[in-house]
Amino acid sequence: MAKEGIHPPYHSVVFKDASTGALILTRSTMTSDTKIKLDDGNEYPLILLEITSDSHPFYTGTQRLIDTQGRVDKFKKRYGR
């Protein structure tokens, strides 16, 4: 017997890469108060991501320095670089 009401709702959402602006429309249980309207005329919850396959060095072949919480500056200050 399957239990009803134990799973969160599964719906369409848009994930946005914060560094490149790339949009990924998929389905997820995640939700957000921020919405985005796409070219298809529908409005979807928008989830911001720091890194996706569009900006990750493994997939792009380029090395970029992404520092969202000051960790790089703290490291340079500590080790004198």
MARBABA-437971 format. One record per atom (N, C-alpha, C, O, CB): y, z, x; atom name; residue number from 1. Coordinates in nm, 4 decimals, padded with zeros to 6 digits, always signed. Glycine has a CB too. Layout:
N
+----------+----------+----------+------+--------+
!        y !        z !        x ! doke ! vextor !
+----------+----------+----------+------+--------+
!        Y !        Z !        X !   CA !    NUM !
...
+----------+----------+----------+------+--------+
# end
This chain:
81
+----------+----------+----------+------+--------+
!        y !        z !        x ! doke ! vextor !
+----------+----------+----------+------+--------+
! -00.1177 ! +00.0000 ! +00.0819 !    N !      1 !
! +00.0000 ! +00.0000 ! +00.0000 !   CA !      1 !
! +00.1248 ! +00.0000 ! +00.0868 !    C !      1 !
! +00.1373 ! +00.0818 ! +00.1779 !    O !      1 !
! -00.0006 ! +00.1192 ! -00.0935 !   CB !      1 !
! +00.2167 ! -00.0910 ! +00.0592 !    N !      2 !
! +00.3418 ! -00.0986 ! +00.1334 !   CA !      2 !
! +00.4447 ! -00.0034 ! +00.0722 !    C !      2 !
! +00.4574 ! +00.0063 ! -00.0499 !    O !      2 !
! +00.3958 ! -00.2435 ! +00.1346 !   CB !      2 !
! +00.5159 ! +00.0648 ! +00.1570 !    N !      3 !
! +00.6200 ! +00.1556 ! +00.1095 !   CA !      3 !
! +00.7494 ! +00.0787 ! +00.0899 !    C !      3 !
! +00.7890 ! +00.0014 ! +00.1772 !    O !      3 !
! +00.6408 ! +00.2728 ! +00.2082 !   CB !      3 !
! +00.8139 ! +00.0979 ! -00.0196 !    N !      4 !
! +00.9403 ! +00.0312 ! -00.0502 !   CA !      4 !
! +01.0574 ! +00.1130 ! +00.0040 !    C !      4 !
! +01.0515 ! +00.2359 ! +00.0078 !    O !      4 !
! +00.9553 ! +00.0099 ! -00.2027 !   CB !      4 !
! +01.1639 ! +00.0442 ! +00.0459 !    N !      5 !
! +01.2877 ! +00.1095 ! +00.0853 !   CA !      5 !
! +01.2875 ! +00.1777 ! +00.2206 !    C !      5 !
! +01.3753 ! +00.2599 ! +00.2467 !    O !      5 !
! +01.3223 ! +00.2074 ! -00.0148 !   CB !      5 !
! +01.1919 ! +00.1470 ! +00.3084 !    N !      6 !
! +01.1903 ! +00.2127 ! +00.4393 !   CA !      6 !
! +01.2492 ! +00.1249 ! +00.5492 !    C !      6 !
! +01.2736 ! +00.1724 ! +00.6601 !    O !      6 !
! +01.0485 ! +00.2515 ! +00.4760 !   CB !      6 !
! +01.2720 ! -00.0020 ! +00.5194 !    N !      7 !
! +01.3258 ! -00.0926 ! +00.6195 !   CA !      7 !
! +01.4722 ! -00.1241 ! +00.5908 !    C !      7 !
! +01.5103 ! -00.1400 ! +00.4749 !    O !      7 !
! +01.2438 ! -00.2213 ! +00.6244 !   CB !      7 !
! +01.5556 ! -00.1334 ! +00.6964 !    N !      8 !
! +01.6965 ! -00.1699 ! +00.6747 !   CA !      8 !
! +01.7054 ! -00.3160 ! +00.6308 !    C !      8 !
! +01.6148 ! -00.3947 ! +00.6582 !    O !      8 !
! +01.7808 ! -00.1465 ! +00.8040 !   CB !      8 !
! +01.8143 ! -00.3526 ! +00.5629 !    N !      9 !
! +01.8292 ! -00.4913 ! +00.5161 !   CA !      9 !
! +01.8387 ! -00.5897 ! +00.6330 !    C !      9 !
! +01.9043 ! -00.5623 ! +00.7335 !    O !      9 !
! +01.9540 ! -00.5042 ! +00.4271 !   CB !      9 !
! +01.7737 ! -00.7018 ! +00.6186 !    N !     10 !
! +01.7683 ! -00.8075 ! +00.7203 !   CA !     10 !
! +01.8548 ! -00.9228 ! +00.6698 !    C !     10 !
! +01.8254 ! -00.9813 ! +00.5656 !    O !     10 !
! +01.6191 ! -00.8550 ! +00.7484 !   CB !     10 !
! +01.9622 ! -00.9559 ! +00.7438 !    N !     11 !
! +02.0588 ! -01.0539 ! +00.6950 !   CA !     11 !
! +02.1170 ! -01.1352 ! +00.8116 !    C !     11 !
! +02.0923 ! -01.1041 ! +00.9282 !    O !     11 !
! +02.1720 ! -00.9834 ! +00.6167 !   CB !     11 !
! +02.1927 ! -01.2371 ! +00.7796 !    N !     12 !
! +02.2573 ! -01.3207 ! +00.8821 !   CA !     12 !
! +02.3742 ! -01.2475 ! +00.9450 !    C !     12 !
! +02.4525 ! -01.1834 ! +00.8749 !    O !     12 !
! +02.3051 ! -01.4541 ! +00.8218 !   CB !     12 !
! +02.3868 ! -01.2564 ! +01.0777 !    N !     13 !
! +02.4981 ! -01.1992 ! +01.1529 !   CA !     13 !
! +02.5366 ! -01.2963 ! +01.2637 !    C !     13 !
! +02.4588 ! -01.3844 ! +01.3002 !    O !     13 !
! +02.4611 ! -01.0593 ! +01.2115 !   CB !     13 !
! +02.6572 ! -01.2793 ! +01.3166 !    N !     14 !
! +02.7046 ! -01.3601 ! +01.4284 !   CA !     14 !
! +02.7265 ! -01.2672 ! +01.5469 !    C !     14 !
! +02.7965 ! -01.1665 ! +01.5358 !    O !     14 !
! +02.8361 ! -01.4376 ! +01.3919 !   CB !     14 !
! +02.6663 ! -01.3015 ! +01.6604 !    N !     15 !
! +02.6889 ! -01.2306 ! +01.7856 !   CA !     15 !
! +02.7861 ! -01.3145 ! +01.8680 !    C !     15 !
! +02.7707 ! -01.4362 ! +01.8784 !    O !     15 !
! +02.5538 ! -01.2051 ! +01.8634 !   CB !     15 !
! +02.8873 ! -01.2480 ! +01.9271 !    N !     16 !
! +02.9883 ! -01.3188 ! +02.0066 !   CA !     16 !
! +02.9902 ! -01.2634 ! +02.1482 !    C !     16 !
! +02.9997 ! -01.1423 ! +02.1685 !    O !     16 !
! +03.1288 ! -01.3065 ! +01.9418 !   CB !     16 !
! +02.9810 ! -01.3537 ! +02.2466 !    N !     17 !
! +02.9905 ! -01.3160 ! +02.3868 !   CA !     17 !
! +03.1374 ! -01.2866 ! +02.4169 !    C !     17 !
! +03.2228 ! -01.3740 ! +02.4018 !    O !     17 !
! +02.9338 ! -01.4289 ! +02.4808 !   CB !     17 !
! +03.1665 ! -01.1647 ! +02.4590 !    N !     18 !
! +03.3055 ! -01.1231 ! +02.4817 !   CA !     18 !
! +03.3714 ! -01.1985 ! +02.5970 !    C !     18 !
! +03.4931 ! -01.2167 ! +02.5962 !    O !     18 !
! +03.3108 ! -00.9741 ! +02.5094 !   CB !     18 !
! +03.2935 ! -01.2429 ! +02.6961 !    N !     19 !
! +03.3544 ! -01.3086 ! +02.8112 !   CA !     19 !
! +03.3676 ! -01.4599 ! +02.7947 !    C !     19 !
! +03.4594 ! -01.5191 ! +02.8513 !    O !     19 !
! +03.2739 ! -01.2789 ! +02.9341 !   CB !     19 !
! +03.2786 ! -01.5242 ! +02.7187 !    N !     20 !
! +03.2864 ! -01.6699 ! +02.7041 !   CA !     20 !
! +03.3290 ! -01.7137 ! +02.5652 !    C !     20 !
! +03.3742 ! -01.8268 ! +02.5472 !    O !     20 !
! +03.1535 ! -01.7316 ! +02.7365 !   CB !     20 !
! +03.3154 ! -01.6263 ! +02.4675 !    N !     21 !
! +03.3509 ! -01.6622 ! +02.3306 !   CA !     21 !
! +03.2413 ! -01.7378 ! +02.2569 !    C !     21 !
! +03.2627 ! -01.7819 ! +02.1440 !    O !     21 !
! +03.4752 ! -01.7445 ! +02.3314 !   CB !     21 !
! +03.1247 ! -01.7535 ! +02.3180 !    N !     22 !
! +03.0139 ! -01.8246 ! +02.2541 !   CA !     22 !
! +02.9663 ! -01.7470 ! +02.1310 !    C !     22 !
! +02.9579 ! -01.6242 ! +02.1333 !    O !     22 !
! +02.8969 ! -01.8451 ! +02.3542 !   CB !     22 !
! +02.9354 ! -01.8201 ! +02.0237 !    N !     23 !
! +02.8889 ! -01.7601 ! +01.8995 !   CA !     23 !
! +02.7412 ! -01.7924 ! +01.8784 !    C !     23 !
! +02.6971 ! -01.9049 ! +01.9017 !    O !     23 !
! +02.9731 ! -01.8098 ! +01.7801 !   CB !     23 !
! +02.6658 ! -01.6924 ! +01.8341 !    N !     24 !
! +02.5238 ! -01.7094 ! +01.8052 !   CA !     24 !
! +02.4998 ! -01.6604 ! +01.6632 !    C !     24 !
! +02.5153 ! -01.5416 ! +01.6349 !    O !     24 !
! +02.4337 ! -01.6322 ! +01.9086 !   CB !     24 !
! +02.4622 ! -01.7508 ! +01.5743 !    N !     25 !
! +02.4297 ! -01.7145 ! +01.4364 !   CA !     25 !
! +02.2797 ! -01.6923 ! +01.4281 !    C !     25 !
! +02.2012 ! -01.7819 ! +01.4591 !    O !     25 !
! +02.4762 ! -01.8249 ! +01.3351 !   CB !     25 !
! +02.2400 ! -01.5730 ! +01.3862 !    N !     26 !
! +02.0984 ! -01.5381 ! +01.3747 !   CA !     26 !
! +02.0825 ! -01.4357 ! +01.2643 !    C !     26 !
! +02.1781 ! -01.4061 ! +01.1926 !    O !     26 !
! +02.0421 ! -01.4836 ! +01.5091 !   CB !     26 !
! +01.9639 ! -01.3819 ! +01.2501 !    N !     27 !
! +01.9389 ! -01.2782 ! +01.1504 !   CA !     27 !
! +01.9071 ! -01.1476 ! +01.2224 !    C !     27 !
! +01.8419 ! -01.1473 ! +01.3268 !    O !     27 !
! +01.8225 ! -01.3190 ! +01.0546 !   CB !     27 !
! +01.9537 ! -01.0373 ! +01.1654 !    N !     28 !
! +01.9362 ! -00.9070 ! +01.2277 !   CA !     28 !
! +01.9514 ! -00.7971 ! +01.1235 !    C !     28 !
! +01.9971 ! -00.8215 ! +01.0119 !    O !     28 !
! +02.0369 ! -00.8874 ! +01.3422 !   CB !     28 !
! +01.9124 ! -00.6754 ! +01.1616 !    N !     29 !
! +01.9375 ! -00.5595 ! +01.0770 !   CA !     29 !
! +02.0703 ! -00.4930 ! +01.1133 !    C !     29 !
! +02.1155 ! -00.4020 ! +01.0438 !    O !     29 !
! +01.8226 ! -00.4589 ! +01.0893 !   CB !     29 !
! +02.1334 ! -00.5390 ! +01.2233 !    N !     30 !
! +02.2634 ! -00.4837 ! +01.2645 !   CA !     30 !
! +02.3710 ! -00.5265 ! +01.1660 !    C !     30 !
! +02.3590 ! -00.6301 ! +01.1007 !    O !     30 !
! +02.3005 ! -00.5296 ! +01.4083 !   CB !     30 !
! +02.4754 ! -00.4465 ! +01.1559 !    N !     31 !
! +02.5874 ! -00.4800 ! +01.0699 !   CA !     31 !
! +02.7172 ! -00.4349 ! +01.1352 !    C !     31 !
! +02.7158 ! -00.3595 ! +01.2325 !    O !     31 !
! +02.5710 ! -00.4155 ! +00.9309 !   CB !     31 !
! +02.8275 ! -00.4808 ! +01.0821 !    N !     32 !
! +02.9579 ! -00.4488 ! +01.1395 !   CA !     32 !
! +03.0635 ! -00.4588 ! +01.0308 !    C !     32 !
! +03.0483 ! -00.5339 ! +00.9344 !    O !     32 !
! +02.9917 ! -00.5431 ! +01.2581 !   CB !     32 !
! +03.1710 ! -00.3824 ! +01.0473 !    N !     33 !
! +03.2839 ! -00.3932 ! +00.9547 !   CA !     33 !
! +03.3676 ! -00.5165 ! +00.9845 !    C !     33 !
! +03.4383 ! -00.5666 ! +00.8970 !    O !     33 !
! +03.3712 ! -00.2677 ! +00.9617 !   CB !     33 !
! +03.3601 ! -00.5658 ! +01.1084 !    N !     34 !
! +03.4329 ! -00.6860 ! +01.1480 !   CA !     34 !
! +03.3577 ! -00.8080 ! +01.0968 !    C !     34 !
! +03.2358 ! -00.8179 ! +01.1114 !    O !     34 !
! +03.4509 ! -00.6926 ! +01.3027 !   CB !     34 !
! +03.4317 ! -00.9011 ! +01.0364 !    N !     35 !
! +03.3712 ! -01.0213 ! +00.9789 !   CA !     35 !
! +03.4294 ! -01.1454 ! +01.0462 !    C !     35 !
! +03.5395 ! -01.1421 ! +01.1011 !    O !     35 !
! +03.3941 ! -01.0267 ! +00.8254 !   CB !     35 !
! +03.3528 ! -01.2558 ! +01.0408 !    N !     36 !
! +03.3997 ! -01.3838 ! +01.0921 !   CA !     36 !
! +03.3582 ! -01.4918 ! +00.9932 !    C !     36 !
! +03.2479 ! -01.4891 ! +00.9385 !    O !     36 !
! +03.3426 ! -01.4127 ! +01.2353 !   CB !     36 !
! +03.4487 ! -01.5869 ! +00.9712 !    N !     37 !
! +03.4191 ! -01.6990 ! +00.8825 !   CA !     37 !
! +03.3889 ! -01.8207 ! +00.9697 !    C !     37 !
! +03.4705 ! -01.8597 ! +01.0533 !    O !     37 !
! +03.5384 ! -01.7276 ! +00.7836 !   CB !     37 !
! +03.2716 ! -01.8801 ! +00.9499 !    N !     38 !
! +03.2312 ! -01.9958 ! +01.0282 !   CA !     38 !
! +03.2616 ! -02.1261 ! +00.9548 !    C !     38 !
! +03.3046 ! -02.1256 ! +00.8394 !    O !     38 !
! +03.0827 ! -01.9876 ! +01.0613 !   CB !     38 !
! +03.2385 ! -02.2371 ! +01.0237 !    N !     39 !
! +03.2664 ! -02.3694 ! +00.9679 !   CA !     39 !
! +03.1850 ! -02.3988 ! +00.8425 !    C !     39 !
! +03.2235 ! -02.4850 ! +00.7634 !    O !     39 !
! +03.2392 ! -02.4755 ! +01.0716 !   CB !     39 !
! +03.0741 ! -02.3295 ! +00.8227 !    N !     40 !
! +02.9920 ! -02.3532 ! +00.7037 !   CA !     40 !
! +03.0526 ! -02.2904 ! +00.5785 !    C !     40 !
! +02.9985 ! -02.3042 ! +00.4688 !    O !     40 !
! +02.8518 ! -02.2987 ! +00.7255 !   CB !     40 !
! +03.1664 ! -02.2208 ! +00.5960 !    N !     41 !
! +03.2370 ! -02.1609 ! +00.4832 !   CA !     41 !
! +03.1914 ! -02.0203 ! +00.4482 !    C !     41 !
! +03.2502 ! -01.9568 ! +00.3608 !    O !     41 !
! +03.2216 ! -02.2472 ! +00.3643 !   CB !     41 !
! +03.0884 ! -01.9705 ! +00.5142 !    N !     42 !
! +03.0379 ! -01.8363 ! +00.4872 !   CA !     42 !
! +03.0985 ! -01.7346 ! +00.5825 !    C !     42 !
! +03.1380 ! -01.7681 ! +00.6942 !    O !     42 !
! +02.8859 ! -01.8336 ! +00.4976 !   CB !     42 !
! +03.1052 ! -01.6106 ! +00.5371 !    N !     43 !
! +03.1566 ! -01.5001 ! +00.6178 !   CA !     43 !
! +03.0390 ! -01.4124 ! +00.6594 !    C !     43 !
! +02.9541 ! -01.3779 ! +00.5773 !    O !     43 !
! +03.2638 ! -01.4170 ! +00.5390 !   CB !     43 !
! +03.0348 ! -01.3767 ! +00.7877 !    N !     44 !
! +02.9240 ! -01.3003 ! +00.8440 !   CA !     44 !
! +02.9765 ! -01.1784 ! +00.9186 !    C !     44 !
! +03.0895 ! -01.1806 ! +00.9674 !    O !     44 !
! +02.8395 ! -01.3880 ! +00.9377 !   CB !     44 !
! +02.8957 ! -01.0706 ! +00.9287 !    N !     45 !
! +02.9326 ! -00.9594 ! +01.0159 !   CA !     45 !
! +02.9357 ! -01.0089 ! +01.1613 !    C !     45 !
! +02.8518 ! -01.0895 ! +01.2015 !    O !     45 !
! +02.8326 ! -00.8400 ! +00.9994 !   CB !     45 !
! +03.0325 ! -00.9602 ! +01.2397 !    N !     46 !
! +03.0501 ! -01.0019 ! +01.3786 !   CA !     46 !
! +03.0154 ! -00.8861 ! +01.4716 !    C !     46 !
! +03.0708 ! -00.7769 ! +01.4597 !    O !     46 !
! +03.1952 ! -01.0505 ! +01.4039 !   CB !     46 !
! +02.9226 ! -00.9113 ! +01.5645 !    N !     47 !
! +02.8825 ! -00.8127 ! +01.6647 !   CA !     47 !
! +02.9256 ! -00.8656 ! +01.8019 !    C !     47 !
! +02.8832 ! -00.9741 ! +01.8415 !    O !     47 !
! +02.7267 ! -00.7853 ! +01.6599 !   CB !     47 !
! +03.0089 ! -00.7911 ! +01.8748 !    N !     48 !
! +03.0535 ! -00.8321 ! +02.0080 !   CA !     48 !
! +02.9537 ! -00.7846 ! +02.1133 !    C !     48 !
! +02.9089 ! -00.6699 ! +02.1110 !    O !     48 !
! +03.1949 ! -00.7764 ! +02.0382 !   CB !     48 !
! +02.9201 ! -00.8736 ! +02.2046 !    N !     49 !
! +02.8294 ! -00.8418 ! +02.3147 !   CA !     49 !
! +02.9008 ! -00.8655 ! +02.4471 !    C !     49 !
! +02.9789 ! -00.9598 ! +02.4592 !    O !     49 !
! +02.6997 ! -00.9266 ! +02.3064 !   CB !     49 !
! +02.8749 ! -00.7816 ! +02.5456 !    N !     50 !
! +02.9364 ! -00.7993 ! +02.6775 !   CA !     50 !
! +02.8741 ! -00.9164 ! +02.7512 !    C !     50 !
! +02.9446 ! -00.9939 ! +02.8159 !    O !     50 !
! +02.9227 ! -00.6718 ! +02.7610 !   CB !     50 !
! +02.7425 ! -00.9301 ! +02.7420 !    N !     51 !
! +02.6725 ! -01.0350 ! +02.8162 !   CA !     51 !
! +02.5674 ! -01.0991 ! +02.7261 !    C !     51 !
! +02.4923 ! -01.0297 ! +02.6576 !    O !     51 !
! +02.6068 ! -00.9778 ! +02.9451 !   CB !     51 !
! +02.5629 ! -01.2326 ! +02.7270 !    N !     52 !
! +02.4572 ! -01.3073 ! +02.6592 !   CA !     52 !
! +02.4011 ! -01.4085 ! +02.7587 !    C !     52 !
! +02.4410 ! -01.4095 ! +02.8752 !    O !     52 !
! +02.5108 ! -01.3786 ! +02.5289 !   CB !     52 !
! +02.3109 ! -01.4915 ! +02.7147 !    N !     53 !
! +02.2566 ! -01.5946 ! +02.8035 !   CA !     53 !
! +02.3645 ! -01.6944 ! +02.8432 !    C !     53 !
! +02.3493 ! -01.7654 ! +02.9426 !    O !     53 !
! +02.1395 ! -01.6676 ! +02.7361 !   CB !     53 !
! +02.4734 ! -01.7007 ! +02.7667 !    N !     54 !
! +02.5840 ! -01.7916 ! +02.7979 !   CA !     54 !
! +02.6656 ! -01.7438 ! +02.9177 !    C !     54 !
! +02.7322 ! -01.8242 ! +02.9829 !    O !     54 !
! +02.6749 ! -01.8067 ! +02.6768 !   CB !     54 !
! +02.6612 ! -01.6124 ! +02.9478 !    N !     55 !
! +02.7428 ! -01.5603 ! +03.0578 !   CA !     55 !
! +02.6617 ! -01.4869 ! +03.1647 !    C !     55 !
! +02.7180 ! -01.4485 ! +03.2673 !    O !     55 !
! +02.8475 ! -01.4676 ! +03.0029 !   CB !     55 !
! +02.5327 ! -01.4664 ! +03.1443 !    N !     56 !
! +02.4509 ! -01.3919 ! +03.2400 !   CA !     56 !
! +02.4248 ! -01.4766 ! +03.3651 !    C !     56 !
! +02.3886 ! -01.5937 ! +03.3530 !    O !     56 !
! +02.3170 ! -01.3489 ! +03.1751 !   CB !     56 !
! +02.4426 ! -01.4195 ! +03.4854 !    N !     57 !
! +02.4240 ! -01.4951 ! +03.6101 !   CA !     57 !
! +02.2858 ! -01.5591 ! +03.6238 !    C !     57 !
! +02.2744 ! -01.6661 ! +03.6835 !    O !     57 !
! +02.4477 ! -01.4046 ! +03.7274 !   CB !     57 !
! +02.1826 ! -01.4978 ! +03.5714 !    N !     58 !
! +02.0491 ! -01.5552 ! +03.5817 !   CA !     58 !
! +02.0409 ! -01.6905 ! +03.5107 !    C !     58 !
! +01.9755 ! -01.7826 ! +03.5597 !    O !     58 !
! +01.9458 ! -01.4591 ! +03.5233 !   CB !     58 !
! +02.1069 ! -01.7022 ! +03.3961 !    N !     59 !
! +02.1012 ! -01.8259 ! +03.3181 !   CA !     59 !
! +02.2075 ! -01.9266 ! +03.3584 !    C !     59 !
! +02.1859 ! -02.0471 ! +03.3461 !    O !     59 !
! +02.1153 ! -01.7947 ! +03.1719 !   CB !     59 !
! +02.3225 ! -01.8792 ! +03.4067 !    N !     60 !
! +02.4315 ! -01.9705 ! +03.4410 !   CA !     60 !
! +02.4276 ! -02.0154 ! +03.5859 !    C !     60 !
! +02.4839 ! -02.1198 ! +03.6188 !    O !     60 !
! +02.5637 ! -01.9052 ! +03.4129 !   CB !     60 !
! +02.3622 ! -01.9393 ! +03.6738 !    N !     61 !
! +02.3575 ! -01.9729 ! +03.8153 !   CA !     61 !
! +02.4842 ! -01.9361 ! +03.8898 !    C !     61 !
! +02.4989 ! -01.9717 ! +04.0067 !    O !     61 !
! +02.3312 ! -02.1183 ! +03.8315 !   CB !     61 !
! +02.5760 ! -01.8659 ! +03.8253 !    N !     62 !
! +02.6999 ! -01.8227 ! +03.8896 !   CA !     62 !
! +02.7072 ! -01.6712 ! +03.8883 !    C !     62 !
! +02.6600 ! -01.6063 ! +03.7950 !    O !     62 !
! +02.8234 ! -01.8838 ! +03.8193 !   CB !     62 !
! +02.7660 ! -01.6164 ! +03.9910 !    N !     63 !
! +02.7815 ! -01.4723 ! +04.0015 !   CA !     63 !
! +02.9218 ! -01.4355 ! +03.9577 !    C !     63 !
! +03.0195 ! -01.4876 ! +04.0114 !    O !     63 !
! +02.7534 ! -01.4228 ! +04.1457 !   CB !     63 !
! +02.9325 ! -01.3455 ! +03.8600 !    N !     64 !
! +03.0621 ! -01.2974 ! +03.8148 !   CA !     64 !
! +03.0617 ! -01.1462 ! +03.8172 !    C !     64 !
! +02.9577 ! -01.0825 ! +03.8004 !    O !     64 !
! +03.0954 ! -01.3500 ! +03.6735 !   CB !     64 !
! +03.1780 ! -01.0904 ! +03.8382 !    N !     65 !
! +03.1933 ! -00.9461 ! +03.8394 !   CA !     65 !
! +03.2430 ! -00.9025 ! +03.7024 !    C !     65 !
! +03.3567 ! -00.9312 ! +03.6650 !    O !     65 !
! +03.2906 ! -00.9003 ! +03.9521 !   CB !     65 !
! +03.1582 ! -00.8332 ! +03.6277 !    N !     66 !
! +03.1958 ! -00.7851 ! +03.4956 !   CA !     66 !
! +03.1982 ! -00.6338 ! +03.5015 !    C !     66 !
! +03.0965 ! -00.5696 ! +03.5278 !    O !     66 !
! +03.0977 ! -00.8365 ! +03.3848 !   CB !     66 !
! +03.3161 ! -00.5771 ! +03.4767 !    N !     67 !
! +03.3322 ! -00.4323 ! +03.4844 !   CA !     67 !
! +03.4038 ! -00.3863 ! +03.3587 !    C !     67 !
! +03.5231 ! -00.4112 ! +03.3418 !    O !     67 !
! +03.4108 ! -00.3899 ! +03.6129 !   CB !     67 !
! +03.3318 ! -00.3200 ! +03.2716 !    N !     68 !
! +03.3920 ! -00.2775 ! +03.1461 !   CA !     68 !
! +03.4315 ! -00.1310 ! +03.1449 !    C !     68 !
! +03.5062 ! -00.0882 ! +03.0569 !    O !     68 !
! +03.2980 ! -00.3042 ! +03.0338 !   CB !     68 !
! +03.3832 ! -00.0540 ! +03.2398 !    N !     69 !
! +03.4125 ! +00.0893 ! +03.2364 !   CA !     69 !
! +03.4637 ! +00.1418 ! +03.3704 !    C !     69 !
! +03.4566 ! +00.2622 ! +03.3949 !    O !     69 !
! +03.2885 ! +00.1661 ! +03.1959 !   CB !     69 !
! +03.5148 ! +00.0557 ! +03.4570 !    N !     70 !
! +03.5716 ! +00.0995 ! +03.5838 !   CA !     70 !
! +03.4704 ! +00.1385 ! +03.6889 !    C !     70 !
! +03.5061 ! +00.2034 ! +03.7872 !    O !     70 !
! +03.6606 ! +00.2129 ! +03.5603 !   CB !     70 !
! +03.3440 ! +00.1006 ! +03.6708 !    N !     71 !
! +03.2401 ! +00.1408 ! +03.7657 !   CA !     71 !
! +03.2584 ! +00.0753 ! +03.9019 !    C !     71 !
! +03.2325 ! +00.1382 ! +04.0045 !    O !     71 !
! +03.1031 ! +00.1066 ! +03.7105 !   CB !     71 !
! +03.3028 ! -00.0508 ! +03.9046 !    N !     72 !
! +03.3209 ! -00.1211 ! +04.0313 !   CA !     72 !
! +03.4333 ! -00.0563 ! +04.1117 !    C !     72 !
! +03.4186 ! -00.0335 ! +04.2317 !    O !     72 !
! +03.3511 ! -00.2707 ! +04.0069 !   CB !     72 !
! +03.5449 ! -00.0268 ! +04.0465 !    N !     73 !
! +03.6561 ! +00.0386 ! +04.1159 !   CA !     73 !
! +03.6151 ! +00.1761 ! +04.1686 !    C !     73 !
! +03.6528 ! +00.2143 ! +04.2794 !    O !     73 !
! +03.7770 ! +00.0521 ! +04.0221 !   CB !     73 !
! +03.5386 ! +00.2496 ! +04.0896 !    N !     74 !
! +03.4921 ! +00.3807 ! +04.1320 !   CA !     74 !
! +03.4018 ! +00.3680 ! +04.2558 !    C !     74 !
! +03.4114 ! +00.4483 ! +04.3486 !    O !     74 !
! +03.4170 ! +00.4508 ! +04.0168 !   CB !     74 !
! +03.3152 ! +00.2680 ! +04.2562 !    N !     75 !
! +03.2260 ! +00.2451 ! +04.3709 !   CA !     75 !
! +03.3072 ! +00.2087 ! +04.4960 !    C !     75 !
! +03.2830 ! +00.2627 ! +04.6040 !    O !     75 !
! +03.1237 ! +00.1324 ! +04.3386 !   CB !     75 !
! +03.4040 ! +00.1167 ! +04.4807 !    N !     76 !
! +03.4872 ! +00.0750 ! +04.5946 !   CA !     76 !
! +03.5679 ! +00.1931 ! +04.6491 !    C !     76 !
! +03.5842 ! +00.2070 ! +04.7703 !    O !     76 !
! +03.5824 ! -00.0396 ! +04.5530 !   CB !     76 !
! +03.6176 ! +00.2768 ! +04.5604 !    N !     77 !
! +03.6972 ! +00.3932 ! +04.6013 !   CA !     77 !
! +03.6086 ! +00.4937 ! +04.6756 !    C !     77 !
! +03.6498 ! +00.5500 ! +04.7770 !    O !     77 !
! +03.7640 ! +00.4606 ! +04.4777 !   CB !     77 !
! +03.4897 ! +00.5153 ! +04.6259 !    N !     78 !
! +03.3992 ! +00.6125 ! +04.6860 !   CA !     78 !
! +03.3497 ! +00.5680 ! +04.8220 !    C !     78 !
! +03.3412 ! +00.6499 ! +04.9136 !    O !     78 !
! +03.2819 ! +00.6374 ! +04.5950 !   CB !     78 !
! +03.3167 ! +00.4409 ! +04.8381 !    N !     79 !
! +03.2570 ! +00.3926 ! +04.9609 !   CA !     79 !
! +03.3526 ! +00.3115 ! +05.0476 !    C !     79 !
! +03.3102 ! +00.2449 ! +05.1421 !    O !     79 !
! +03.1377 ! +00.3105 ! +04.9287 !   CB !     79 !
! +03.4810 ! +00.3173 ! +05.0155 !    N !     80 !
! +03.5853 ! +00.2610 ! +05.1015 !   CA !     80 !
! +03.5805 ! +00.1111 ! +05.1189 !    C !     80 !
! +03.6125 ! +00.0603 ! +05.2264 !    O !     80 !
! +03.5778 ! +00.3231 ! +05.2336 !   CB !     80 !
! +03.5423 ! +00.0418 ! +05.0190 !    N !     81 !
! +03.5343 ! -00.1019 ! +05.0297 !   CA !     81 !
! +03.6528 ! -00.1688 ! +04.9669 !    C !     81 !
! +03.6617 ! -00.2916 ! +04.9672 !    O !     81 !
! +03.4090 ! -00.1518 ! +04.9672 !   CB !     81 !
+----------+----------+----------+------+--------+
# end
